[in-house]
Amino acid sequence: MFLKLLEFWRAVNVVKTLVFIGLIPVHEDVNGQLKFKLVSWKTAVAFTFHSIIPTTCHIVGKLMLSFHFKRLEQSANTISEIANIIYIIQTIVFSLICPILTANLVEKSKMSLNRYKLSRMIWLMVYTTLSISITVLHVYETIKSGMNIAIPILYTAFYTLHTIGIVSVMLVITLVSSPIIDEGKKIEVTDVDTLIMKSVTLVEKTRNIKQGFSPILFSILSGAILYILLYTFLAVKELMRGNHRYLPANVLGVLAMLLLVFYIVSFCDDVHQVLAVFSHKLRYHLLTFLSLNCIISTS
């Protein structure tokens, strides 16, 4: 069943669908290039679903949770409160910049929605599964504690939309990086002139991706590393105190962030390796060509 789901995922152009419904806010211009417009209905849809709704659900849910503890005359752990505040700020900031950075990556990379190839889909499916598991654990804990029914509903809405935002970014990164990796691996050397032309094209495409990739890479990696350090420390503290209430959700959250970091870094490493191998090929054939010219000219 899992393999059939993967086949269905590959068959459907998910990124094109996300662009069509506005979750990735880019428009196709008269030249067929994907462009980002700050004032457009797609931008409004992207900010509504990636920023406004999840941020509102998260803040209202945390406020209702705080009122619940105060009514029971209970106080949450100070470290947990600090971690929650940092996580709220982090998710708010990321949700505000995520639509712009994703659209910027699509525009700068000059990607085509018709050239559709996704790789490492198993890792994306694992990340989605971890996110769903975290949502289920949090909802279960709120229902088990007898909290207001609105709290699990708000948490479900927040985690669902937040996961969709992250998965959208992961899909765009895959769609942008995979063609360059495949192109670099399949390039065959016929003559020096063709090799130089192909190398110039490949370097230009990589430079375009880098312009859009750098901001989104910095925002995701910095946020993910902060989350991993903070919630690993929190999980260890809870384990030492014998409090296992939120331990499974925290552990799964750390694993999901580690997977996200690995997913992104692996694509960066693959693109770097392709360029390194291609640079070696270019250097070797140029030296061979120059050596032959020197031998011919001296003879």
JOVENPE-V724142 format. One record per residue. RES is the residue in one letter. PHI is phi in whole degrees, -180 to 180 (none if undefined). PSI is psi in whole degrees, -180 to 180 (none if undefined). Layout:
res = [RES | RES]
phi = [PHI | PHI]
psi = [PSI | PSI]
//
This chain:
res = [M | F | L | K | L | L | E | F | W | R | A | V | N | V | V | K | T | L | V | F | I | G | L | I | P | V | H | E | D | V | N | G | Q | L | K | F | K | L | V | S | W | K | T | A | V | A | F | T | F | H | S | I | I | P | T | T | C | H | I | V | G | K | L | M | L | S | F | H | F | K | R | L | E | Q | S | A | N | T | I | S | E | I | A | N | I | I | Y | I | I | Q | T | I | V | F | S | L | I | C | P | I | L | T | A | N | L | V | E | K | S | K | M | S | L | N | R | Y | K | L | S | R | M | I | W | L | M | V | Y | T | T | L | S | I | S | I | T | V | L | H | V | Y | E | T | I | K | S | G | M | N | I | A | I | P | I | L | Y | T | A | F | Y | T | L | H | T | I | G | I | V | S | V | M | L | V | I | T | L | V | S | S | P | I | I | D | E | G | K | K | I | E | V | T | D | V | D | T | L | I | M | K | S | V | T | L | V | E | K | T | R | N | I | K | Q | G | F | S | P | I | L | F | S | I | L | S | G | A | I | L | Y | I | L | L | Y | T | F | L | A | V | K | E | L | M | R | G | N | H | R | Y | L | P | A | N | V | L | G | V | L | A | M | L | L | L | V | F | Y | I | V | S | F | C | D | D | V | H | Q | V | L | A | V | F | S | H | K | L | R | Y | H | L | L | T | F | L | S | L | N | C | I | I | S | T | S]
phi = [none | -64 | -66 | -64 | -64 | -65 | -63 | -64 | -61 | -70 | -72 | -89 | -78 | -66 | -63 | -62 | -65 | -64 | -68 | -63 | -87 | 97 | -72 | -112 | -81 | -128 | -120 | -93 | -85 | -67 | -91 | 83 | -89 | -85 | -126 | -98 | -120 | -66 | -103 | -163 | -69 | -69 | -64 | -63 | -65 | -62 | -69 | -65 | -87 | -92 | -119 | -66 | -65 | -63 | -64 | -63 | -62 | -66 | -67 | -63 | -61 | -67 | -65 | -65 | -66 | -65 | -64 | -63 | -67 | -66 | -65 | -86 | 56 | -114 | -121 | -75 | -59 | -60 | -63 | -63 | -64 | -63 | -61 | -65 | -65 | -62 | -66 | -63 | -61 | -62 | -69 | -64 | -63 | -66 | -66 | -77 | -97 | -58 | -61 | -68 | -67 | -65 | -65 | -64 | -64 | -64 | -69 | -66 | -75 | 54 | -74 | -114 | -74 | -79 | -90 | -113 | -148 | -117 | -132 | 57 | -67 | -64 | -70 | -65 | -66 | -65 | -61 | -62 | -64 | -63 | -65 | -65 | -63 | -63 | -60 | -62 | -64 | -66 | -64 | -62 | -66 | -69 | -69 | -62 | -81 | 73 | -80 | -57 | -61 | -68 | -64 | -63 | -66 | -65 | -64 | -63 | -64 | -63 | -65 | -66 | -69 | -65 | -65 | -60 | -63 | -65 | -63 | -61 | -64 | -62 | -65 | -64 | -60 | -63 | -67 | -78 | -84 | -58 | -60 | -68 | -63 | -66 | -64 | -66 | -75 | -95 | -66 | -110 | -86 | -109 | -148 | -65 | -62 | -63 | -63 | -66 | -62 | -67 | -68 | -63 | -62 | -66 | -66 | -64 | -64 | -65 | -65 | -63 | -64 | -60 | -61 | -91 | -80 | -57 | -64 | -71 | -66 | -63 | -67 | -72 | -67 | -64 | -67 | -66 | -65 | -61 | -62 | -62 | -64 | -66 | -81 | -68 | -62 | -65 | -65 | -65 | -63 | -65 | -66 | -68 | -86 | 78 | -98 | -106 | -63 | -106 | -61 | -59 | -65 | -66 | -64 | -64 | -64 | -64 | -62 | -64 | -69 | -62 | -65 | -62 | -62 | -61 | -60 | -71 | -64 | -64 | -68 | -61 | -66 | -64 | -64 | -62 | -64 | -62 | -65 | -65 | -65 | -66 | -63 | -65 | -61 | -63 | -63 | -63 | -72 | -67 | -63 | -63 | -64 | -67 | -64 | -63 | -64 | -64 | -65 | -67 | -69 | -83 | -84]
psi = [-40 | -40 | -38 | -38 | -39 | -41 | -41 | -40 | -42 | -32 | -33 | 131 | 87 | -43 | -42 | -38 | -43 | -37 | -41 | -41 | -6 | 2 | -24 | 107 | 70 | 151 | 151 | 123 | -173 | -23 | 3 | 7 | 143 | 124 | 149 | 130 | 124 | -38 | 97 | 164 | -30 | -39 | -40 | -42 | -44 | -46 | -32 | -47 | -28 | -26 | -61 | -54 | -52 | -39 | -44 | -46 | -41 | -48 | -46 | -41 | -43 | -38 | -44 | -36 | -41 | -42 | -36 | -44 | -39 | -38 | -35 | 2 | 42 | 151 | 135 | 157 | 137 | -43 | -41 | -41 | -43 | -43 | -42 | -40 | -45 | -41 | -39 | -47 | -43 | -45 | -36 | -47 | -46 | -40 | -27 | -35 | -15 | -49 | -40 | -46 | -38 | -45 | -37 | -40 | -42 | -43 | -48 | -36 | -15 | 41 | 158 | 134 | -18 | -26 | 92 | 112 | 128 | 143 | 168 | 35 | -24 | -37 | -37 | -39 | -38 | -42 | -44 | -41 | -42 | -41 | -41 | -41 | -41 | -43 | -46 | -42 | -44 | -43 | -41 | -43 | -39 | -39 | -41 | -34 | 0 | 30 | 169 | 138 | -21 | -29 | -52 | -31 | -43 | -42 | -41 | -44 | -43 | -53 | -35 | -50 | -36 | -41 | -42 | -40 | -46 | -44 | -37 | -43 | -43 | -40 | -42 | -43 | -42 | -46 | -31 | -41 | -39 | -45 | -39 | -41 | -46 | -41 | -41 | -36 | -28 | -5 | 127 | 140 | 118 | -52 | 168 | -41 | -45 | -40 | -41 | -43 | -44 | -36 | -40 | -43 | -44 | -43 | -38 | -42 | -41 | -38 | -39 | -43 | -41 | -38 | -37 | -23 | -36 | -49 | -43 | -33 | -44 | -45 | -43 | -47 | -41 | -43 | -41 | -42 | -42 | -44 | -45 | -47 | -45 | -49 | -20 | -44 | -42 | -41 | -40 | -42 | -43 | -38 | -40 | -32 | -6 | 15 | 106 | 17 | -51 | 9 | -47 | -43 | -40 | -41 | -45 | -35 | -43 | -43 | -40 | -41 | -38 | -40 | -40 | -45 | -46 | -41 | -48 | -46 | -34 | -39 | -41 | -43 | -40 | -43 | -42 | -43 | -40 | -44 | -38 | -45 | -43 | -38 | -38 | -43 | -45 | -44 | -43 | -47 | -32 | -43 | -40 | -43 | -44 | -37 | -43 | -40 | -40 | -42 | -42 | -43 | -31 | -20 | none]
//
